Amino acid sequence: MPASLEDAIRIEGLRVDANVGVYPHEHGRLQRLEFDVELATDVSRAAATDDVAHTIDYDQVAAIVREICGSKHHQLIETLAGKIAERLRSTYGARVTGVSVRVRKPGAVPDAATVEVVVRRGAVVVPRLPELVLGDHRLARGGRALIMGIVNATPDSFFDRGKFFDARDPGPAIARAEQLIAEGADLVDIGGETAQPSSPVLEVEEEIARVVPVVAALAKRVKVPISVDTYKPEVARRAIAAGASLINDTSGLADVRLADVARETGAGIVCMHIVGHPKERLTPGFADPVGSVLDFLRAKVELLEARGVPRERILVDPGIGFGKTSGENLDLIAHTEALRSLGTAVLFACSRRTFLGEFFGGLPPEDRLEPTAAVNAVAILGGADMIRVHDVRFFSRLSKMLELVAQRR
């Protein structure tokens, strides 16, 4: 650890059973390891206020150690210690300036009490970009969370149920977008294909027919950026030509041509974590949900950059409700701050999702505002730059209020 670091939180002698070892006889046999974990962090506010909000959750640190130890068989305790250090560093982000993990393995060498490995990691140095660039639009970051209003130009959306869709007239969707902008939307997201698994995948031309007239009309009438919710490169390109400046891709960059569209047009792009196709709801299970999502999104950000899309034009989305169990969704919501380590803007899209209603006996979409408000507030406090919502006026006020409170901290 750097010599200049003074404040730290240390957990010593944490005993954990782990699958670890190089030799065949060690596979499938739990071994007792002992960990010392130190996180260099400023504890002055906690010391002065006696407020738990200003310190590290010790149980959470211990849970991370146990989770990684039990996730798989690790041959080396060096690898195990390194993964724990990286996970702690990404979880707490700017709240820690260094992490040290010491692991002891008794009986690893004859006549030695233990073998001890120490892994130290400094802070993740990620420049915080001052703005998000979407085509010709520049949106400031670091203040209140931006509000993306949802406009469903589809007859089978799970919430609107076609209220703003007319196959012969883009007028209702246009009017809905203008209403959301008047209520405080910083940008609007136009989608022509619902994510509901029960609905069919649209042909490209049908999706273009639903989306492009709405985008084209709005581009002439509003000043806010327009996003197109699609995973099809042809739809994205036509929408951008009509005036959109952001591609909201829910496929996890399944079609890499979307990166080329973003590069060639200067549009921004959202990369969302997902398992399988957007129309599927696969839940394979993750031993380490936060780590798995971070690894996936980090690889996609690197792919986008390699194909010429600068980081200032990229947003990441953890994909809440897509390919995760309810518990995994909660883990990701609780650790939104871990996404900051990717160095991009963070979009949080969890408006009235089905799993939110499951915690209250199966609430229908129209009754899920309160749980939506709770998870969005947690995400904003965790550093989300933008939230995608149906209820724009409500969340515009919530975001502003959270900003005012944060300025007093």
N, C-alpha and C positions, 0 to 999 in steps of 0.2 A: 504494500500500500504506500502511496506517496507520503513522504515524511511530513508534509504540511497539513495533512488531514488530522483533525483532532476529534471531532464528534463521531461517534460510531454506536451502532447497536450490535450486540454480539450474543449469539446463542451458542452455548458450549455443551459438548457431550450429548448431542442429540443422537439417540440410538435408533437405528432403522434397520429392518431386515431387507436385504436386497439380493437380486439375482445377479451375481457378479463373479467373474473368474475366467481365466484362460483355459484351465485344464478340464477335460471331459467330466471328471467326477464332480466338478463345481456347477455344471449346468443343471438347472432344475432344482437346485438346493439353495434355500435361503441362507444367507450368511449375515451375521450381525455386524454392521459397520457403525462407526461413531463419527459424527460431524461436528465441526465448529464452523459457524457461519458469521461473518462480520460484514455489515453494510455501513459504509461511511456516509453519513447523512447529517444535516443540520438539525439538531434537536432543540435549538434554543427556543423556538416558538412553543414546542410542547412543554418545555421546562417552565416557560413563563406563564402559560395559559392553563396548564393542567387539562388540556383538551386532546383526546385521543385522535382527533382528526389530523393532528400535526405530527404524528409519528407513524412508524411502520407497524403493521399488524404481525406480531410474533407468530401467532398461530398460522397465519397465511404463509409465512416463510417456511415454517416446519412442514406445512401441507405440501408446498412445492417440492421440498426435498423428498418427502415420502412418495409423492406422485411420480417423480422422475425415477426414483429407485425401483418402483414397482412396475414401470411401464414396459420393460423388456429385459432380456438378459444383456448385461454389458460385460465385455471381456475385461476392460481396464477400468480401474478406479480413477485413472486420469481422465478418461472420457466422461465418466459419471460426474466428477467434480466440475469439469468444464461445462457440461450441459446445465448443471445447477447454477453455476455462476452466470452463464449467459441468460438463462431464464429469469433469474432475479434481476439482472441488469435491465432486461427489456420490460419486465413487469413494472418496475419502479421508475424507470426512465430518469428524468432530470431530478428526481427526489433523492437519488444516490449518486455520489461521486466516485464510488469504488466498491468492489465486492471481493471478498476473500472467502474461499471455501477450503476447509481442511478436512480430509477424510482419513480415518485410520482403519486398517484392516488387520485384525488380530490373526496370528497364525499363518500369515502369508509366507514367511520365511522361517525355517526351523531355527530354534534357539533365539528368535527375536520376538519381543512382546507384540509389536505391531509393525506394519509398514505404513508410513504416513505420506500423503501427497497433499501439497498446497497449490491451489490455483487462484491467481489474483487477476482481476480484470478492472481496468479503469472505466471511467464514465463513457457512455456512448456519446460521442460528439456528433450531433446532427444539427446542421444549420437550420434554423427555423425560418423558412421562406416567408417574406413579408406579405406576399400576395399569391393568389391563385390566378393563373392566366388561362382564359378560355376564349380562343379566337382573339377578337379585338377587345374583349372584356377583361378587366383586372379587378378581382375581388380581394379586399383586404382580409388578412387573417390575424388572429391574436386578440380580437375583441369578442363581441357576442358571436354565438354560433349562427351561421347563415341558414336560411330557411329555403328548402326546395319544396315547392308545391307540386302535388301529384295531379296530373290531368289524364284521365283514362279515356282515350278515344277508342273504346271497345265496348261491345254490348254485354260482356260477361265478366266484368271486374268484380272481385269478391266483396267490395265495399259499396261502390257506386251503383253496381248492377245495371249499367247501361244508361244511367240517368243523363249523362252528358254526351251520349253518342247518337248520331243519326247517319246512317250509311249514305244518305243523299245530300247531307248538309253538314259542313264542319262547324256551323255556327254555334251549337251548344258547347262544344269543346273549347272554342275560341272564347266564348263568354265566360266559361268556367275559369280559364287561365287568367283572363283580365280581372275577374273577381278575386282570385287568389293574390294577384299582384297588388290590388287595392288593399287587401288585408295584411300585406307585409311580406309577401314572398320575394326573396332576393333573386330567384330564378324559378322557372317552371320546367317540369319533366313530362314530356308528352310520350305516352305509350300506346301502341296499337294492338299489342298482344298481351293478354293477361298471363300472369305467372301461374294461374291455377292449373294443377296437373290434369284436371278433368276436361280442360278445353284443348282443342287441337292446335298443333303448330300451324301458324298462318303461312300461306304462300307469300313470297317476297312482294309480289305486285299488290296483293291485297293489303299487306301491312303498309306499303308505300301509299296506297290510296287513302288509308285511314289517317296517316300521320302527316304526310308532306303538306296537304292543303292547310292544316291547322298551323304548322310551323311557318309556312309562307305568309299567311295572313298576320300572325302574331309578330313576325319579324318587321313588318311594316308599321305596326301599331304600338309596340312596347319597347322599352329600352333595356330591360333586364335580359340576361342570357337565357337561351332556350336549350334545354337538354332533350335528347331523344333516347328513350328507353328501348334499346334493341340490342340483340347479339348478332345481327346479320349485317355484314359489311355493306351490302348493296343498299339497305335501308338507311344505314348511317350516312353513307356518301350522299344520297339524294336529300336527306333531311338537312345536312350541312350546307349543301348547295342552295337550299331554300331559306337558310338563315339560322340553323341551329349551330351551337358552338361547344357542345359537350355530348359525348357518347356515354350513356349509362349502360355499361355492358354487364349483364347478370350471369354471364357464362364462364367467368374466370378466364377470359381471353382464349376460349376454346378455338376460335378462328383467329389466327394471328394476323389475318389481313386487316382486322380492326386497328391494329397498331399502325399499319401502313396508311390507313385512312386518316388517323389522327395526325401522323407526321406530315402527310401531304397537304392537309387542309389547315393545320394549326389548331385544330379543336382539342379540347381537353378530353380525358378519358377516365372513366371509373373502372377499376378492376375489383370485382367482388369474389370472395372465396365461396366456392360451391363444390359439391361432390356430384358428378354426373351432369346431366342436362338440366337447364332451368325448369323444365316441365316435370322433372322427377323429384321425388323426396326420399332420397337414399339416406339412411342414417347408419353408416358403417361403425360409428363409435370411435372416439379418440381418447387414448390414454392421457394425452396432454393437449386439450383443445386449443389453448392459447398458443402454445408452441407450434402446433401443427398449422394453425391459421397464419401465424407469423411467417413460418417457413414458406408456405405456399405463396403468400402475397409478396414476400421479399423476392422470390424467384421471378414472379410476374413483373414486378417493378424493374428488376434488372433486365428482363427481356424487352420491356417497353423502351428503356433507355438505350439498349443495344440496337434497337430498330429506329432510333432517332427521336423518340418522344422525351423531351426534357422533364425533369422531376416536378417543375413548377406547373406542369399541365396534367399531372397524375393525381387521382384520388384513390384511396383504398377503402374498401367496404368489407367488414368481417362476415357479411352474409348471414345475419341473424335470421333464423327460421328456414334456412336452406341447408339441408343435409346434416342437421344437428339435432340431438335430443334436447329436451327442455332444460336439462341440467347443463349441457354444454353451452346452450344459448346464454344461460345465466352466468356461467364462467366468463364468457367473452364480454358480456355487458359489464361485469364487475371489473374487468381488466382492460377497458377501452384505452387506458393510458399506455398500454404496451404497444399499441399501433404507432405511437409517436416515434418509436425507434426506427421506423421505416423512412422517415424524412419526407413524407408526402402529406398532402391534405388528407383528412379522414372524414369519410361520409358514413353516417349512421342511419340505417334505413330499417326501422322497426315499428312502423305505424300500423296499429290495430292487427298485428300478426295473430294467427290462430293460436300459437302456443301461449300467448298472454292470457287468452280466455280460459285455457285449460287449468290454470291455477285457481280459478273461481268457479269450477264446476261446468265449464264449457260455455262461456259468454259468447254471444253472437258478435259480429264485427261492430255493430252500432253501440255496443256496451263496453267497448275496450278502451275508451279514452283515458281513464284513470291509470290503468297499468301502462299504457303507452306513455303517459306523462312521466311516470316514475322512471322508466328505463331511459327515456330521452334526457331527463335531468341528470341521471347518473352518467350517461355518455358525454353530455356537455361538460360536466365537472371533470370528467376523465380526459378532456382535451379534444373531443370531436369538433371539427371545423364546420360541419354542415349536418343538418338533420333533414331527412326526407319524410314529409308528413302530408296527411289529408287535411288536418285541422290547422290551417295556416295562422289565422288570427290568434288562436289560443297559444300556439307555440312561438309565435313572434313575440308575444308579451312575456311568455315564460323565459325565452332566451334573453330578452332585454333585462328582465329582473335579475336573472342569474349574473349577468354582466355587472349590474350596478352593485350587487352584493360582493362580487369578486374584487371589485375596485377598492373595497374597504378592508380587504384582508391584508 
